[in-house]
Amino acid sequence: MESIEVLGLAAATLTTSAFVPQVYRAWRSRSTKDISLIMYLSFLVGTLLWLYYGLVQGSAAIVMANGVTGLLVVVMLVLKARYK
């Protein structure tokens, strides 16, 4: 694995894991009142576009980061719909 791909994987791990506390907090508190629906919807579209780009480019870092981030965003949107 190239060192630049390792750098990409490290960046992907940090940026993706940044969403985990927010998802956990919304799940535990059962409150998403302060979460912007428009922000998460637009973020999901951007994440899916990055995922597609990563697949086309063959970049494991981009694919993994955006696959996991997309999943976390979907979870947050489900929580948003459930705990209005």
N, C-alpha and C positions, 0 to 999 in steps of 0.2 A: 504494500500500500504506500502510495506516495505521501511524503510529509505534508503536502498541501491538503490532501484529503483528510489526514489526521487533524489538521488545524480546522478544517470544515466540520468534522465530527465533533470536535470540542466546542466550537461555536454553536452548533446545532443542539448539543446537549444543554448548554447553558440557556440559550434562548427558549427552547422548548420547555425545560423544567421550570422556567419562570411562571408558566401558566398553572402549574400544579397547585400552588397555595391558594390561588383564586378559586379554582374549581372545588378544592377541598373545603374552603370556607363557605362557599355557596351551598354545597351539599350538607355541611354540618349545621349551618344556621337556617337552612331552608328559606333563604332570602336572596333574591337577585334584584331587589328594588333599585340599587345604584348601578346596575350593569346596563350598559347601552346596547340595545338590540341592534340598532343600525351599525354600530361599530363592530359587533361580533359577526353580523351577516357579511359586511364588506370584508372583514378580516378572513372569513371562511372562503370567500370567492378568491381573494388574493392568495391564500394558502393553497387552494386547489390548483390555481394557475402555476404557482411555484412547484407544486408536486408534479404536474405534467411536464414542466420545463426540466426538472431533475430527471424524470424518466427518459425524456428525449436526449438529454445530455449524458445520461448514464452515470450520474453523480449520486453515490450512496448517501453522502451527507445531506444533500438537498432532499432526496426522497425520504429518508428516515425522519429528518426534522419536520418536514411539512406533513408527512403522514401522521406522525404522532400529534403534532400541533393541531392538525385538522380534526383528529379524533377528540382532543381536549376541547376544541371550540364547539364541536357538535354536542358534547356532553354539557357544556355550559349553556348552549341554546335549548337543550332539552330541559335543563334545570330552570332556565328563564321561563319557558312555557309552563312548566309544572308549578313553580312557586311565584307566580305573578304577585 
